[in-house]
C-alpha cells in the first residue's frame, strides 16, 4: 500500500525515490531497487542515497566487486565525515 501511495506522487524527489527503493529492498525486489538507485543517480551522480541502495543490493547478491566499486566512490565522503567528527586528520 505504501509503495502505491509513493508511486502516485508526480515529480517525486530524491528522498521519495530513496524510500521507494528501501521498501522494495525489504521485499528483495533487487531490479526495482536498482531502478530507483539509477533514477537518483541520473539526477545527481554519486548521490549517497543512490549509492546506498546499490550497496544494499550488492550485499543481498553477495557481490564483492560491487562493494569495492561503491567503496571507491564513497571513501572520500567517509574521510570527510571522520575529519569533521574528530576534528583531526585521519585517512583510516
PLY file of the C-alpha trace (Angstrom):
ply
format ascii 1.0
element vertex 92
property float x
property float y
property float z
element edge 91
property int vertex1
property int vertex2
end_header
0.00 0.00 0.00
2.82 2.42 0.85
4.56 1.71 -2.46
1.39 2.52 -4.40
1.00 5.78 -2.47
4.55 6.87 -3.27
4.13 5.92 -6.93
1.17 8.30 -7.22
3.37 11.31 -6.43
4.22 13.32 -9.52
7.77 14.68 -9.73
8.88 12.66 -6.71
12.03 13.99 -5.07
15.22 12.08 -4.31
14.11 11.29 -0.77
10.89 9.76 -2.10
12.83 7.68 -4.63
15.11 6.51 -1.83
12.15 5.44 0.30
10.65 3.57 -2.63
13.98 1.84 -3.02
14.04 0.91 0.68
10.52 -0.52 0.52
11.49 -2.62 -2.49
14.67 -3.66 -0.70
12.60 -5.09 2.16
10.66 -7.10 -0.43
14.01 -8.10 -2.03
12.99 -6.71 -5.43
16.59 -6.10 -6.50
15.71 -4.97 -10.02
13.30 -2.31 -8.72
15.77 -1.15 -6.06
18.42 -0.68 -8.74
15.98 1.26 -10.92
15.35 3.71 -8.07
19.09 3.98 -7.43
19.62 4.78 -11.11
16.86 7.40 -11.08
18.55 9.09 -8.11
21.97 8.94 -9.77
20.56 10.26 -13.05
19.63 13.43 -11.21
22.82 13.64 -9.11
25.67 11.27 -10.00
27.31 9.61 -6.97
24.48 10.72 -4.68
24.86 8.93 -1.36
21.24 7.68 -1.31
21.63 6.05 -4.72
24.97 4.53 -3.76
23.46 3.19 -0.53
20.71 1.41 -2.44
23.27 -0.08 -4.81
25.37 -1.18 -1.85
22.40 -2.93 -0.23
21.61 -4.79 -3.47
25.27 -5.84 -3.71
25.01 -7.12 -0.13
21.89 -9.12 -1.00
23.65 -10.60 -4.01
26.94 -11.02 -2.09
28.73 -9.21 -4.92
32.17 -8.28 -3.55
33.29 -6.47 -6.72
30.31 -4.11 -6.48
31.13 -3.45 -2.79
34.61 -2.34 -3.83
33.29 -0.10 -6.60
30.91 1.65 -4.21
33.65 1.97 -1.58
35.93 3.75 -4.06
33.11 6.16 -4.90
32.21 6.92 -1.28
35.57 6.73 0.53
36.31 10.49 0.24
32.93 11.21 1.84
33.63 8.91 4.79
37.05 10.52 5.28
35.43 13.97 5.37
32.82 12.82 7.87
35.53 11.36 10.09
37.59 14.55 9.81
34.64 16.68 10.80
33.65 14.38 13.65
37.13 14.02 15.15
38.47 17.45 14.15
41.74 15.80 13.17
43.28 14.40 10.05
42.82 10.65 9.65
42.85 8.64 6.46
41.62 5.38 8.01
0 1
1 2
2 3
3 4
4 5
5 6
6 7
7 8
8 9
9 10
10 11
11 12
12 13
13 14
14 15
15 16
16 17
17 18
18 19
19 20
20 21
21 22
22 23
23 24
24 25
25 26
26 27
27 28
28 29
29 30
30 31
31 32
32 33
33 34
34 35
35 36
36 37
37 38
38 39
39 40
40 41
41 42
42 43
43 44
44 45
45 46
46 47
47 48
48 49
49 50
50 51
51 52
52 53
53 54
54 55
55 56
56 57
57 58
58 59
59 60
60 61
61 62
62 63
63 64
64 65
65 66
66 67
67 68
68 69
69 70
70 71
71 72
72 73
73 74
74 75
75 76
76 77
77 78
78 79
79 80
80 81
81 82
82 83
83 84
84 85
85 86
86 87
87 88
88 89
89 90
90 91
